[in-house]
Amino acid sequence: MEPLPGSSPEVRHPAAEQLVAVLGRGVVPADTPILRADDLGVLRGDGVFETMHVRDGKPWLFDEHLARMVGSARRMDLPLPPRDAMLKLAAQTCAAWEPGAEAALRLVCTRGPESGGPVTCYAIISPVAPVTLRARREGIRVVTATLGFAADQRSRAPWLLGGVKSLSYAVNMASQRWAASQGREDVLWLSSDGYALEAPTSTLVWLSGTELCTVPTTTGVLPGTTAGYLLDRADELGWRAGTRMVRPEELVAAGGVWLTSSVRGLVPVRELDGTELAWSRHTDAVRELLGFPV
């Protein structure tokens, strides 16, 4: 993505700082109030967001993330600003960041004030957290937990917003806090009928023989942009790509089990429900294909 007019590429901020930009206002001090107290994004989690990996001064897979954001907003009957405005907002934010520094860019759009009015749209860019870098290098220990729905329930109940990346992330964060209380780094959600689904902030990917697999989106899992990029290029690693249902006990024998997300990249699962998983010999090759630093 090329810098756009008005993106002020000469203004740079140290990578240790968080940076905020507001649609129509550009970059503002990080402590600038930008939300009203009655904004529905705050009151009800009524909004959508996308988080992107920033590399070489640009958000990676921007078009794919924006397309997913548009899809989420459509499902929620939430009007979004025009694509060019979102593109300019992202460009302004990235242009003000330290050149070459790895970062995470989050685009947020809320429904706006409870009394009515335009959506509130802003961007935040920040350094990649040390815990994220450690997860890439060392892998994580994961515990399973039920999401409470049958595998096909969310596709039959659109009001459950399966596959929508909304601001309503309280359950996601509570799941990860529970995992931490169990001495684990993340959760793998299961359907009530025992199938693996996704993690609170990442997509499950595994290698079965020569097939690189992920969970079908018909289950209501969020379609992962990083996972999609990887599966689209599975043939470069000599594999075919597929979607299938899987139970957690089947993952123990897989040729590799990973969680993928936009900022963490590829994270090996090295333990599942107390069972140690072998470190996949393919991990380095997959990392290289995705282009995330370790």
C-alpha positions as CSV (number, residue, x, y, z in Angstrom):
1,M,0.0,0.0,0.0
2,E,1.5,3.3,-1.1
3,P,1.5,6.4,1.2
4,L,-1.4,8.7,0.3
5,P,-1.4,12.5,0.1
6,G,-1.7,13.9,3.6
7,S,-0.1,10.9,5.3
8,S,2.9,13.0,6.5
9,P,5.6,10.4,6.0
10,E,8.2,12.8,7.4
11,V,6.7,12.6,10.9
12,R,8.0,9.5,12.7
13,H,7.4,8.3,16.2
14,P,9.5,5.9,18.2
15,A,8.4,2.3,18.1
16,A,8.0,2.2,21.9
17,E,5.0,4.6,21.6
18,Q,1.4,3.8,20.7
19,L,0.0,6.0,17.9
20,V,-3.6,6.9,17.2
21,A,-5.2,8.3,14.1
22,V,-8.9,9.3,13.7
23,L,-10.8,9.3,10.5
24,G,-11.0,12.9,9.2
25,R,-8.5,14.2,11.8
26,G,-5.4,12.2,11.1
27,V,-2.8,11.4,13.7
28,V,-3.5,12.7,17.2
29,P,-1.7,12.3,20.5
30,A,-2.3,8.8,21.9
31,D,-4.1,10.2,25.0
32,T,-6.6,12.2,22.9
33,P,-10.3,11.4,23.9
34,I,-11.9,10.1,20.7
35,L,-15.0,8.2,22.0
36,R,-18.1,9.7,23.6
37,A,-19.3,8.1,26.8
38,D,-22.5,6.8,25.1
39,D,-20.7,5.3,22.1
40,L,-22.3,2.0,21.4
41,G,-18.9,0.4,20.8
42,V,-18.2,1.0,24.5
43,L,-21.7,0.4,25.9
44,R,-22.5,-2.7,23.9
45,G,-19.5,-3.8,21.9
46,D,-21.4,-2.7,18.9
47,G,-18.7,-2.3,16.2
48,V,-16.1,-4.2,14.2
49,F,-12.4,-4.2,14.0
50,E,-9.4,-5.7,12.2
51,T,-5.8,-6.1,13.4
52,M,-3.0,-6.3,10.8
53,H,0.7,-7.0,10.9
54,V,2.7,-4.0,9.8
55,R,5.9,-4.8,7.9
56,D,8.0,-2.6,5.7
57,G,5.8,0.3,6.7
58,K,2.6,-1.2,5.3
59,P,-0.2,-3.3,6.7
60,W,0.1,-6.8,5.4
61,L,-2.9,-8.3,3.6
62,F,-4.8,-5.0,3.9
63,D,-7.3,-5.8,1.2
64,E,-8.1,-9.1,2.7
65,H,-8.6,-7.6,6.2
66,L,-10.8,-4.8,4.8
67,A,-12.9,-7.3,2.9
68,R,-13.4,-9.3,6.1
69,M,-14.3,-6.0,8.0
70,V,-16.8,-5.1,5.3
71,G,-18.4,-8.6,5.6
72,S,-18.6,-8.3,9.4
73,A,-20.1,-4.9,9.2
74,R,-22.7,-6.1,6.6
75,R,-23.7,-8.9,9.0
76,M,-24.2,-6.3,11.7
77,D,-26.0,-3.7,9.5
78,L,-23.2,-1.3,10.4
79,P,-22.4,1.4,7.8
80,L,-18.6,1.7,7.1
81,P,-16.8,4.7,5.7
82,P,-15.7,4.4,2.0
83,R,-12.8,2.1,1.2
84,D,-10.6,5.1,0.2
85,A,-11.1,6.7,3.6
86,M,-10.1,3.5,5.4
87,L,-7.1,3.2,3.2
88,K,-6.0,6.7,3.9
89,L,-6.5,6.2,7.6
90,A,-4.3,3.2,7.6
91,A,-1.7,4.9,5.4
92,Q,-1.6,8.0,7.7
93,T,-1.1,5.8,10.8
94,C,1.7,3.6,9.3
95,A,3.5,6.6,7.7
96,A,3.9,8.1,11.1
97,W,5.5,5.0,12.6
98,E,9.2,4.2,12.7
99,P,10.2,2.9,9.3
100,G,11.0,-0.8,9.2
101,A,9.7,-1.4,12.7
102,E,7.4,-4.4,13.1
103,A,4.0,-3.3,14.5
104,A,0.4,-4.1,14.9
105,L,-2.3,-1.9,13.3
106,R,-5.8,-2.1,14.5
107,L,-8.7,-0.5,12.6
108,V,-11.9,0.1,14.7
109,C,-15.3,1.2,13.7
110,T,-18.1,1.6,16.2
111,R,-21.8,2.3,15.6
112,G,-21.3,5.7,17.2
113,P,-23.4,7.6,19.8
114,E,-26.4,5.9,21.3
115,S,-28.5,9.0,20.3
116,G,-27.5,8.4,16.6
117,G,-24.9,9.9,14.3
118,P,-22.0,8.7,12.2
119,V,-19.8,5.8,13.0
120,T,-16.6,6.4,15.0
121,C,-13.6,5.2,13.1
122,Y,-10.0,5.2,14.3
123,A,-6.7,3.3,14.0
124,I,-4.1,2.3,16.7
125,I,-0.6,1.2,15.9
126,S,1.7,-0.3,18.5
127,P,4.8,-2.5,18.9
128,V,4.4,-6.2,18.8
129,A,4.3,-7.4,22.4
130,P,7.2,-9.5,23.8
131,V,4.8,-12.3,24.7
132,T,3.8,-12.5,21.1
133,L,7.4,-12.8,19.9
134,R,8.1,-15.5,22.5
135,A,5.0,-17.5,21.4
136,R,6.4,-17.4,17.8
137,R,9.8,-18.7,18.9
138,E,8.8,-21.2,21.6
139,G,5.2,-22.3,20.9
140,I,2.4,-22.4,23.4
141,R,0.6,-24.8,25.7
142,V,-3.1,-25.0,25.0
143,V,-6.1,-26.2,26.9
144,T,-9.5,-27.0,25.3
145,A,-12.8,-25.5,26.5
146,T,-16.3,-25.8,25.2
147,L,-17.8,-22.9,23.3
148,G,-21.3,-24.2,24.2
149,F,-22.6,-24.6,20.6
150,A,-22.9,-27.6,18.3
151,A,-20.5,-27.4,15.3
152,D,-23.3,-26.4,13.0
153,Q,-25.3,-24.2,15.4
154,R,-23.9,-20.8,14.5
155,S,-24.6,-21.4,10.8
156,R,-28.3,-22.0,11.7
157,A,-28.5,-19.0,14.0
158,P,-27.1,-15.9,12.3
159,W,-27.8,-13.7,15.3
160,L,-24.9,-15.5,17.1
161,L,-22.6,-13.7,14.6
162,G,-20.4,-16.7,13.8
163,G,-17.6,-15.6,11.6
164,V,-18.0,-11.9,12.5
165,K,-15.1,-9.9,14.1
166,S,-17.1,-7.7,16.3
167,L,-15.9,-5.6,19.3
168,S,-17.8,-8.0,21.6
169,Y,-14.7,-9.8,22.8
170,A,-15.4,-10.3,26.5
171,V,-15.9,-14.1,26.1
172,N,-12.6,-14.3,24.1
173,M,-10.6,-12.5,26.8
174,A,-12.3,-14.4,29.6
175,S,-11.3,-17.7,27.9
176,Q,-7.7,-16.6,27.7
177,R,-7.7,-15.5,31.4
178,W,-9.1,-18.9,32.3
179,A,-6.3,-20.6,30.3
180,A,-3.8,-18.5,32.2
181,S,-5.3,-19.6,35.5
182,Q,-4.7,-23.2,34.3
183,G,-1.1,-22.5,33.6
184,R,-1.6,-22.4,29.8
185,E,-1.1,-19.7,27.2
186,D,-4.2,-20.2,25.1
187,V,-7.5,-22.0,24.6
188,L,-8.8,-24.1,21.8
189,W,-12.6,-23.9,21.7
190,L,-14.6,-27.0,21.1
191,S,-18.1,-27.4,19.9
192,S,-20.5,-29.1,22.3
193,D,-20.3,-32.2,20.1
194,G,-16.6,-32.4,20.6
195,Y,-15.0,-30.8,17.4
196,A,-12.1,-28.4,17.5
197,L,-13.1,-24.9,16.3
198,E,-10.7,-22.0,16.8
199,A,-8.9,-20.1,19.5
200,P,-10.2,-16.8,20.9
201,T,-7.9,-14.7,18.7
202,S,-6.4,-17.2,16.2
203,T,-7.2,-19.9,13.6
204,L,-6.4,-23.6,14.0
205,V,-4.2,-25.1,11.2
206,W,-2.8,-28.6,11.1
207,L,-1.0,-31.0,8.8
208,S,-2.6,-34.3,8.1
209,G,-0.3,-36.3,5.9
210,T,0.3,-34.0,2.9
211,E,-2.9,-32.0,3.5
212,L,-2.8,-28.7,5.2
213,C,-6.1,-28.3,7.0
214,T,-8.2,-25.8,8.8
215,V,-11.8,-25.8,10.2
216,P,-14.7,-25.1,7.8
217,T,-16.2,-21.6,8.1
218,T,-19.6,-23.3,8.1
219,T,-19.0,-23.9,11.8
220,G,-19.0,-20.2,12.4
221,V,-15.3,-19.8,12.9
222,L,-13.8,-16.5,11.8
223,P,-12.2,-16.9,8.4
224,G,-8.5,-16.3,9.2
225,T,-6.6,-14.0,6.8
226,T,-3.2,-15.5,7.7
227,A,-4.5,-19.0,7.5
228,G,-6.1,-18.2,4.1
229,Y,-2.9,-16.8,2.8
230,L,-1.1,-20.0,4.0
231,L,-3.6,-22.5,2.6
232,D,-3.6,-20.6,-0.8
233,R,0.1,-21.3,-1.0
234,A,0.2,-24.8,0.5
235,D,1.4,-26.2,-2.9
236,E,4.6,-24.3,-2.5
237,L,5.4,-26.6,0.4
238,G,4.3,-29.7,-1.5
239,W,0.9,-29.9,0.2
240,R,-2.7,-29.7,-0.8
241,A,-5.1,-27.5,1.2
242,G,-8.4,-28.6,2.7
243,T,-11.0,-27.9,5.3
244,R,-12.3,-30.6,7.6
245,M,-13.7,-31.3,11.0
246,V,-11.3,-32.6,13.6
247,R,-11.4,-33.8,17.2
248,P,-8.7,-32.7,19.6
249,E,-7.4,-36.2,20.1
250,E,-6.7,-36.5,16.3
251,L,-4.4,-33.5,16.5
252,V,-1.9,-35.5,18.6
253,A,-0.8,-37.5,15.6
254,A,-0.7,-34.6,13.1
255,G,2.4,-33.6,11.3
256,G,2.1,-30.1,12.8
257,V,-0.4,-28.1,14.8
258,W,-0.3,-24.4,14.7
259,L,-2.4,-21.3,15.6
260,T,-2.2,-18.5,13.1
261,S,-3.2,-14.9,13.5
262,S,-2.4,-11.6,11.9
263,V,0.2,-10.4,14.5
264,R,1.4,-13.6,16.1
265,G,1.9,-15.2,12.7
266,L,2.5,-18.9,13.1
267,V,2.5,-20.3,16.7
268,P,3.3,-24.0,17.2
269,V,1.1,-25.8,19.7
270,R,3.5,-27.8,21.8
271,E,1.1,-29.1,24.3
272,L,-2.7,-29.8,24.1
273,D,-4.6,-30.7,27.3
274,G,-1.4,-31.8,29.0
275,T,-0.3,-34.0,26.1
276,E,3.0,-33.0,24.5
277,L,2.9,-32.5,20.8
278,A,6.0,-33.1,18.7
279,W,7.7,-30.0,17.3
280,S,7.0,-30.1,13.6
281,R,10.0,-30.2,11.3
282,H,7.9,-28.1,8.9
283,T,7.5,-25.1,11.2
284,D,10.5,-23.2,9.8
285,A,9.4,-23.7,6.2
286,V,5.9,-22.4,7.0
287,R,7.3,-19.4,8.9
288,E,9.5,-18.6,5.9
289,L,6.5,-18.7,3.6
290,L,4.5,-16.4,5.8
291,G,7.4,-14.0,6.2
292,F,7.1,-13.2,9.9
293,P,10.4,-12.5,11.8
294,V,11.2,-14.8,14.7
